């Protein structure tokens, strides 16, 4: 007879639980650790940086929720979840939140160059909603992959422009590399949801690398804030 906890946390989902928990806690720690810094400085870059990690926490929460149900109901991928309303909504929130996290992180670097009116935030929300709706309504894997790869290329291009214009090249280079890797592993996490079997061999490496990146950012934030 199976232990009751095995029904709540199947063995297959144990790594997912640990992975999601670490990322969510790290993201929330980054969000709250920078609160005082933003309140004292009112620096827009910190504001958007904080929002990015709040959305990362939301995205990874719903990512775990999706993965849990895919395993619990022995589903093969997102194509199977169309008749399940709760999972469809979870997929929508995951895609929307992860897209907003990328937009806000990018905006935290580019806000001085871009028009920092509220219209830009509305545009990000509309684009994130469009990506989420397309991902939820059109379950074709190719469409979702193309959208996320285009977003990755756009983010990489804008970060490269920001790096070229920065005065402190050494500091800018390390930040550029961390952000690019963060975006790459974000896309790999999206692919892991869309095609669960595709990256199964490299799943542990992706998890460890993602955790490592979040921990580096958390360490830098805590060091800067003196926590």
N, C-alpha and C positions, 0 to 999 in steps of 0.2 A: 504493500500500500504506500502511495506517494505521500510524502510529508506535505502539509498544507502550504508551506512556504514555496514549494516547488511549483504550485499552481500560480502563485503570484510572481515568482521570479524563476522561470525555467532556467536550467543550467546554461542553455545556449545564449541567454540574454544577460548572463552575469557580467561579461566584459563590457557590454553595452551600458549597463547600469553604472559601473565604476567609471567608465569613460565619460558618460554624460554628466555624472555627478561632479567630477573634477573640473570639467569645462564650465559647467553652470556656476559652481562655487567660485572658480577663478574669475569668471566674467563679472559676477556680482561684487566680488571683492574689489575688482578694478573700478567698477561703477561707483561704489560707495567710498573708496579710498580717495577718489578724485573730486568728491563733492565739495569739501572744504577749499581745495585748491581753486575750484571754479568760482565758488562764492567770494573768495578773497580777490581774485584777479578779474573775474567776468570775461575771461579770455574765450573767444568763440570756439577756437580749436579744441579746447578742453571739453566744452559743452558737447560738441559733436562726437568727440572721442568717447565720452561717457555713454552717449546714446547708442553708439555702435555696440558696445559691450552689453548694454541692457538687452538689445535685440539679439545678440549672440546667445545670451542666456535663455531667452524665450525660444529661439530657434532650436537649440540643442535639447530643451525640455520636450518639445513636440517631436523632435527627431527620435528621441528615445521612445516616446509614446507610440510612434508609427512602427519602429523596429520591434517593440514588444508585441504588438498585435500581429505583425507579419509572422513572427515566430509562434505566438500563442495559437493562431488560427491556421498555421502551416500554409501561409500564402506565399506565392512565388514572387510577388512584386507589386508595384502600385497599380498595375492594370487590373489586378484581382480585387482591389478595394473599392471599385466604383459603386457597388450597391450598398456599401457601408457608409452611412452619412457621417458618423463621428470621425472615421478615419479620413474621409475626404476633406472634412473641415480641418483636421489636424495637418494634412498635407498642405492645404492652402495656407495655414498660419505659418508652417515651417518655411515654405518657399517665400512668403511675404517677409517674414522676420529676417531670414538669412539675407535676402536681397537688400533690405533696409540697413542691416548691419554693414554690408559692404559699401552702400552709398554713404552712410554716415562716417565710416572710417575714411573713405576717400575724401569726403567733404571736410573732415578735420584737418586734412593736409592742404586742400585746395581752396579753403573758404576765402582767403585774402584775394585770390585771383578771380574767383567767381562772384557773381552778384549774390550777396548774402541776405537777400530778401526772403520773405516767407514763400514767395512763388517757387523758389528752388526746392524747398522742402515739400511743397505740394507736388512738384514734378517728380521727385523721388518716390513719393507715396503712390502716385499714379503708375509709374514704371514698375514698382514692386508689386502693386495690385495686378497689373497686366501680366507680369511673369507668373504670379501665383495662380491667376485665373486660367491662363493657358496651360500651366502644368497640371491643374486640377481637372479641367474640362477635356483637354486633348491629351490623352494618356500615351500618345506616341513618344517613345523615349528620345527619338531623334530631335523632335521639336524642343523639348526641355534642355537637352544637351547643347543644342545650338545657342539657345538663349543664354545659358549660363556661361558658355565659352566666350560668346560675344561680350558679356558683362566682364568676364575675367580679362579679356584683351583690352577692353576700354579702361578698366581700373589700372592695369599694368602700364598702359600708355600714359595716363594722367599722372601716375606716380613717378614715372621716368621723367616727365616734364618737370615735376616738382623737384626731383632730385637734381636735375641739371641746373635749376635756378637757385638751389640752396647755397649759402655762403660756406657753411661748415660741411665740406664734402665727406669727411670721415664719419661724422655723426649721421649725416643724411644717408650715407651708403648703408650703414647697419640698419637704420630704420626702413629704408627702401627694401632691403633683402627680407627683413622680418615680415613686412606687410605683404610683399609678393608671395612669400611662402604661405602666409596666412590665407591669402586669397586662393592659392592653388589647393591647399588642403580643404578649404571650404568647398570648392568645386568637387573634389574627390568625395567629400561627405555627401554632397547632393547626388553624385553618381551612385554612391553606395545605397542610397534610398531608391533610386530609379532602377538600378540593375544590381540587386543584392548579391548575385553570384559572381559578377564580373571582377570585383576587387577582393574576393574572399581570401585569396592567397596572401595579399598584401595588407589585409585589414588591420592586423596588429601593428604593423609598421606605421600605417596612417594614423592609428589611434595614438601611438606613442609620440610620433612627430607632432601631431596636433597639440597634445598635452604639453609637450616640451615648449612649443611656441607660445602658448598661453601663459605658461609659467615664466618664461623670459619676460613677457610683457608685464605680468603681475609683479615680478621682481623689480623691474625698472620703475614701475609706478610706486611701489612701496618705498623704494630707495629715494625717489624724488620727493615723496610726500613726508618722508621721515617716519613712516609707520613700521 
